[in-house]
Amino acid sequence: MNDPVFVFGSNLAGRHGKGAALWAHQHRGAIYGQGIGLQGNSYAIPSKDAQLGTLSLAQIEQYVGEFLAFARSRPNLTFQLTPIGCGLAGYRREDIEPMFAGAPSNVLWPPEWR
């Protein structure tokens, strides 16, 4: 069985230098310089801008919506969601988790959520 697509929080510059983004770069094919979308066996959802400033919740929610549409369009893939925005971006689970309400069944939630 294939590993699920690793879904991680990123920055718009695609500098995968810390946390889950670094792990995705080292182990799941995340492309340095690409801050959004499918890359290798990973998917980047921006929670920081190109200067590494934290994006607003409204901006993150827009990228989450794009991810959810992508996940719905790929029912043959499984996506392992990490608690994006809750590490280096500094948001709490309560800020981010509701954005994923209505996620399709091929999105696996982080164990620390739910």
Sine and cosine of phi, psi and omega as CSV:
sin_phi,cos_phi,sin_psi,cos_psi,sin_omega,cos_omega
0.00,0.00,0.64,-0.77,0.01,-1.00
-0.97,0.25,0.52,-0.86,0.11,-0.99
-0.91,0.42,0.56,-0.83,0.09,-1.00
-0.91,0.42,0.38,-0.93,0.10,-1.00
-0.93,0.37,0.80,-0.59,-0.05,-1.00
-1.00,0.09,0.91,-0.42,-0.06,-1.00
-0.98,-0.19,0.87,-0.50,-0.13,-0.99
-0.73,-0.68,0.37,-0.93,0.10,-1.00
-0.98,0.17,0.66,-0.75,-0.06,-1.00
-0.70,-0.71,-0.08,-1.00,0.14,-0.99
-0.86,-0.50,0.37,-0.93,-0.10,-1.00
-0.92,0.39,-0.30,0.96,0.07,-1.00
-0.99,0.15,-0.24,0.97,-0.03,-1.00
0.94,0.34,0.49,0.87,0.06,-1.00
-1.00,0.05,1.00,-0.08,-0.07,-1.00
-1.00,0.04,0.93,0.36,-0.17,-0.99
-0.97,-0.23,-0.21,0.98,-0.06,-1.00
-0.57,-0.82,0.29,-0.96,0.15,-0.99
0.84,0.55,-0.59,-0.81,-0.05,-1.00
-0.89,0.45,-0.52,0.85,0.01,-1.00
-0.91,0.42,-0.67,0.74,0.04,-1.00
-0.90,0.45,-0.69,0.72,0.02,-1.00
-0.87,0.50,-0.68,0.73,0.01,-1.00
-0.89,0.46,-0.62,0.78,0.03,-1.00
-0.92,0.39,-0.67,0.74,-0.06,-1.00
-0.97,0.24,-0.53,0.85,-0.17,-0.99
-0.86,-0.52,-0.32,0.95,-0.12,-0.99
-0.78,-0.63,0.26,0.96,0.14,-0.99
0.99,0.16,0.27,0.96,0.08,-1.00
-0.87,0.49,0.70,-0.71,-0.11,-0.99
-1.00,-0.08,0.86,-0.52,0.04,-1.00
-0.88,0.48,0.77,-0.64,-0.03,-1.00
0.99,-0.14,-0.12,0.99,0.04,-1.00
-0.91,-0.42,0.94,-0.34,-0.11,-0.99
-0.99,-0.13,-0.06,1.00,-0.09,-1.00
-0.69,-0.72,0.67,-0.75,0.24,-0.97
1.00,0.01,-0.15,-0.99,-0.07,-1.00
-0.95,0.32,0.73,-0.68,0.05,-1.00
-0.42,-0.91,0.88,-0.48,-0.11,-0.99
0.87,0.49,-0.74,-0.68,0.06,-1.00
-0.96,-0.27,0.71,0.70,0.02,-1.00
-0.57,-0.82,0.27,-0.96,0.02,-1.00
-0.65,-0.76,0.82,-0.57,-0.04,-1.00
-0.99,-0.11,0.79,-0.61,0.14,-0.99
-0.91,-0.42,0.92,-0.40,-0.04,-1.00
-0.91,0.42,0.70,-0.71,0.17,-0.99
-0.82,-0.57,-0.05,1.00,0.05,-1.00
-0.71,-0.70,0.42,-0.91,0.00,-1.00
-1.00,0.09,-0.09,-1.00,-0.07,-1.00
-0.92,0.38,-0.38,0.93,0.05,-1.00
-1.00,-0.10,0.16,0.99,0.02,-1.00
0.95,0.31,0.32,0.95,0.16,-0.99
-0.99,0.14,0.51,-0.86,-0.04,-1.00
-0.94,0.33,0.74,-0.67,0.07,-1.00
-0.96,0.29,0.40,-0.92,0.08,-1.00
-0.94,0.35,0.34,-0.94,0.05,-1.00
-0.87,0.50,-0.60,0.80,0.01,-1.00
-0.90,0.44,-0.64,0.77,0.03,-1.00
-0.92,0.39,-0.70,0.71,0.03,-1.00
-0.87,0.49,-0.67,0.74,-0.02,-1.00
-0.87,0.49,-0.58,0.81,0.05,-1.00
-0.89,0.45,-0.70,0.71,0.02,-1.00
-0.92,0.38,-0.59,0.81,0.07,-1.00
-0.89,0.46,-0.67,0.74,0.04,-1.00
-0.87,0.50,-0.65,0.76,0.05,-1.00
-0.90,0.45,-0.66,0.75,0.04,-1.00
-0.89,0.46,-0.72,0.69,-0.03,-1.00
-0.88,0.48,-0.63,0.78,0.06,-1.00
-0.90,0.44,-0.65,0.76,0.03,-1.00
-0.89,0.45,-0.72,0.70,-0.01,-1.00
-0.87,0.49,-0.63,0.77,0.04,-1.00
-0.91,0.42,-0.55,0.84,-0.03,-1.00
-0.98,0.20,-0.16,0.99,-0.02,-1.00
-0.81,-0.59,0.90,0.44,-0.05,-1.00
-0.90,0.43,-0.27,0.96,0.02,-1.00
-0.98,0.20,-0.21,0.98,0.02,-1.00
-0.97,-0.25,0.46,-0.89,0.13,-0.99
-0.93,-0.38,0.65,-0.76,-0.05,-1.00
-0.88,-0.48,0.83,-0.56,0.05,-1.00
-0.99,-0.13,0.97,-0.25,-0.02,-1.00
-0.97,0.22,0.70,-0.72,0.17,-0.99
-0.98,-0.21,0.27,-0.96,-0.01,-1.00
-0.96,0.27,0.95,0.32,-0.07,-1.00
-0.85,0.52,0.59,-0.81,0.03,-1.00
0.98,0.18,-0.12,0.99,-0.10,-1.00
-0.98,-0.21,0.09,1.00,0.04,-1.00
-0.94,-0.34,-0.97,-0.23,-0.06,-1.00
-0.90,0.43,-0.48,0.88,0.01,-1.00
-0.96,0.26,-0.37,0.93,0.15,-0.99
1.00,0.07,0.12,0.99,0.05,-1.00
-0.99,0.15,0.29,-0.96,0.05,-1.00
-0.99,-0.15,0.34,-0.94,0.04,-1.00
-0.78,0.63,-0.67,0.74,-0.04,-1.00
-0.89,0.46,-0.41,0.91,0.02,-1.00
-0.98,0.21,-0.60,0.80,-0.20,-0.98
-0.98,-0.20,-0.68,0.73,-0.10,-0.99
-0.79,0.62,-0.68,0.74,-0.01,-1.00
-0.87,0.48,-0.37,0.93,0.02,-1.00
-0.90,0.44,-0.38,0.93,-0.05,-1.00
-0.99,-0.13,0.13,0.99,0.06,-1.00
-0.85,0.53,0.69,-0.72,-0.02,-1.00
0.99,0.15,0.20,0.98,0.06,-1.00
-0.87,0.49,0.58,-0.81,0.04,-1.00
-0.92,0.40,0.27,-0.96,-0.10,-0.99
-0.93,0.37,-0.22,0.98,0.03,-1.00
-1.00,0.08,0.09,1.00,0.11,-0.99
-0.97,-0.22,0.88,-0.47,0.01,-1.00
-1.00,-0.04,0.78,-0.62,-0.08,-1.00
-0.98,0.18,0.47,-0.88,0.10,-1.00
-0.90,0.45,0.60,-0.80,0.00,-1.00
-0.86,0.52,-0.52,0.86,-0.02,-1.00
-0.97,0.23,-0.16,0.99,0.14,-0.99
-0.98,-0.20,0.41,-0.91,0.03,-1.00
0.96,0.28,0.00,0.00,0.00,0.00
